[in-house]
Amino acid sequence: MQPGSADLSLEAFMASGFDLLAQLARYLGCSPAHLRERLPSSTDELAALHPGAFDPERAGSFYEDTVGTSHLLELAAWHLGSRDYIADTLRLQQRFACGTVLDFGGGIGSHALAAAALPAVDAVWYVDLNPHNRAFVSQRAQEFGLSERLKCCRDLDDPSLPQRFDTLLCLDVLEHLADPAGQLEQFAERMAPSATALLNWYFFKGFAGEYPFHFDDPALVERFFRTLQSRFLEVFHPYLITTRAYRLMA
């Protein structure tokens, strides 16, 4: 953690998700008690926004324009209710993160904030389509004194982003993309030669259809894995989680 910064240790995450409930309540203009009441139904509320027949070409606009603050609530419920699992992803990040970091689809900002506080990290670029996510993470970074080390952007075309990154994070995002294989190709172009990418995915709509916004087309999934296996080499890590570490194939 950088001198003078707030406590973004693993212990702080386990205790409060980096003060997530209080910060989100301030952002939404409600009480923490009211927010706590809403979190248990947040996944169902987000799923209810799904239009049914999902046009892959409109996936981006769905997350940017339709979900609003509902995604923040769903993410808050996940990060607070699954702290043991997410803590292991933060441990994995501590193991590999260095230099310039890209957090692609960074959601509620837990990983971007934690990365920005690591002494081996120079700067973090947080990228997310949802304007509410960006505004909330920017507010969180300011409250933690990390605004100079954490920059929020809409997409990879933002001219302020470096051309190459030393570390790339893409967690719980690829299954939401209409062309995840193409996204892997973009990642490969933006990674420095010795960079590490931390990735996971879940190409499954759920046993009861509870994840209607996930893509699961077999041809799409096969293209993804063929691209992954041709462009990236997996790096072993000891944590029993779905997130994997990769370097570029030589």
DAURUR-V519547 format. One record per residue. N is the residue number from 1. RES is the residue in three letters. SS is DSSP state (@ for helix, = for strand, . for the rest). PHI is phi as a letter, one per 40 degrees, with the letter a starting at -180 (* if undefined). PSI is psi as a letter, one per 20 degrees, with the letter a starting at -180 (999 if undefined). Layout:
N RES SS PHI PSI
N RES SS PHI PSI
//
This chain:
1 MET . * p
2 GLN . c q
3 PRO . d p
4 GLY . g i
5 SER . c r
6 ALA . c r
7 ASP . c o
8 LEU . b k
9 SER . c r
10 LEU @ c h
11 GLU @ c h
12 ALA @ c h
13 PHE @ c g
14 MET @ c h
15 ALA @ c g
16 SER @ a j
17 GLY . g k
18 PHE . g l
19 ASP . f k
20 LEU @ c g
21 LEU @ c g
22 ALA @ c g
23 GLN @ c g
24 LEU @ c h
25 ALA @ c g
26 ARG @ c g
27 TYR @ c g
28 LEU @ c i
29 GLY . g k
30 CYS . b r
31 SER . c q
32 PRO @ d h
33 ALA @ c g
34 HIS @ c g
35 LEU @ c g
36 ARG @ c h
37 GLU @ c h
38 ARG @ c h
39 LEU @ d g
40 PRO . d h
41 SER . b j
42 SER @ c h
43 THR @ c g
44 ASP @ c h
45 GLU @ c h
46 LEU @ c g
47 ALA @ c h
48 ALA @ c i
49 LEU . c i
50 HIS . c p
51 PRO . c i
52 GLY . h e
53 ALA . c o
54 PHE . c o
55 ASP . c o
56 PRO @ d h
57 GLU @ c i
58 ARG @ b j
59 ALA @ d g
60 GLY @ c g
61 SER @ c h
62 PHE @ c g
63 TYR @ c h
64 GLU @ c h
65 ASP @ b h
66 THR @ c g
67 VAL . c h
68 GLY . f c
69 THR . c i
70 SER @ c h
71 HIS @ c h
72 LEU @ c g
73 LEU @ c g
74 GLU @ c g
75 LEU @ c h
76 ALA @ c g
77 ALA @ c g
78 TRP @ c g
79 HIS @ c h
80 LEU @ c h
81 GLY @ c i
82 SER . b l
83 ARG @ c h
84 ASP @ c g
85 TYR @ c g
86 ILE @ c h
87 ALA @ d h
88 ASP @ c h
89 THR @ c h
90 LEU @ c h
91 ARG @ c g
92 LEU @ c g
93 GLN @ c g
94 GLN @ d h
95 ARG @ c h
96 PHE @ b h
97 ALA . c p
98 CYS . a r
99 GLY = f c
100 THR = c p
101 VAL = b p
102 LEU = b p
103 ASP = b n
104 PHE = c p
105 GLY . g l
106 GLY . c i
107 GLY . f d
108 ILE . c i
109 GLY . g j
110 SER @ d g
111 HIS @ c h
112 ALA @ c g
113 LEU @ c g
114 ALA @ c h
115 ALA @ c h
116 ALA @ c h
117 ALA . c i
118 LEU . c p
119 PRO . c h
120 ALA . c i
121 VAL = c p
122 ASP = c g
123 ALA = a q
124 VAL = b p
125 TRP = b o
126 TYR = c p
127 VAL = b p
128 ASP . a p
129 LEU . c h
130 ASN . c o
131 PRO @ c h
132 HIS @ c g
133 ASN @ c g
134 ARG @ c g
135 ALA @ c g
136 PHE @ c g
137 VAL @ c h
138 SER @ c g
139 GLN @ c g
140 ARG @ c g
141 ALA @ c g
142 GLN @ c g
143 GLU @ c h
144 PHE . c j
145 GLY . g k
146 LEU . b j
147 SER . c h
148 GLU . c i
149 ARG . b i
150 LEU = b o
151 LYS = b p
152 CYS = b p
153 CYS = b q
154 ARG . c g
155 ASP . a r
156 LEU . c i
157 ASP . c i
158 ASP . d p
159 PRO . c i
160 SER . c i
161 LEU . c q
162 PRO . c q
163 GLN . c h
164 ARG . b q
165 PHE = b q
166 ASP = c h
167 THR = a p
168 LEU = b p
169 LEU = b p
170 CYS = a n
171 LEU . b p
172 ASP . f k
173 VAL . b g
174 LEU @ d h
175 GLU @ c i
176 HIS @ c i
177 LEU . c q
178 ALA . c h
179 ASP . b m
180 PRO @ c h
181 ALA @ c g
182 GLY @ c h
183 GLN @ c h
184 LEU @ c h
185 GLU @ c g
186 GLN @ c g
187 PHE @ c g
188 ALA @ d h
189 GLU @ c h
190 ARG @ b j
191 MET = c p
192 ALA = c q
193 PRO = d h
194 SER = b j
195 ALA = c q
196 THR = b p
197 ALA = b p
198 LEU = b o
199 LEU = b q
200 ASN . a r
201 TRP . a r
202 TYR . a m
203 PHE . c m
204 PHE . a p
205 LYS . c j
206 GLY . g q
207 PHE . c h
208 ALA . b k
209 GLY . g k
210 GLU . c i
211 TYR . b m
212 PRO . c i
213 PHE . c j
214 HIS . c p
215 PHE . c q
216 ASP . a j
217 ASP . d p
218 PRO @ d h
219 ALA @ c h
220 LEU @ c g
221 VAL @ c h
222 GLU @ c g
223 ARG @ d h
224 PHE @ c g
225 PHE @ c h
226 ARG @ c g
227 THR @ c g
228 LEU @ d g
229 GLN @ c h
230 SER @ c h
231 ARG @ b i
232 PHE = b q
233 LEU = b p
234 GLU = c q
235 VAL = b p
236 PHE . c q
237 HIS . a q
238 PRO . c j
239 TYR . c p
240 LEU . c m
241 ILE . b r
242 THR . c h
243 THR . c p
244 ARG = b q
245 ALA = b p
246 TYR = b q
247 ARG = b r
248 LEU = c q
249 MET . c p
250 ALA . c 999
//
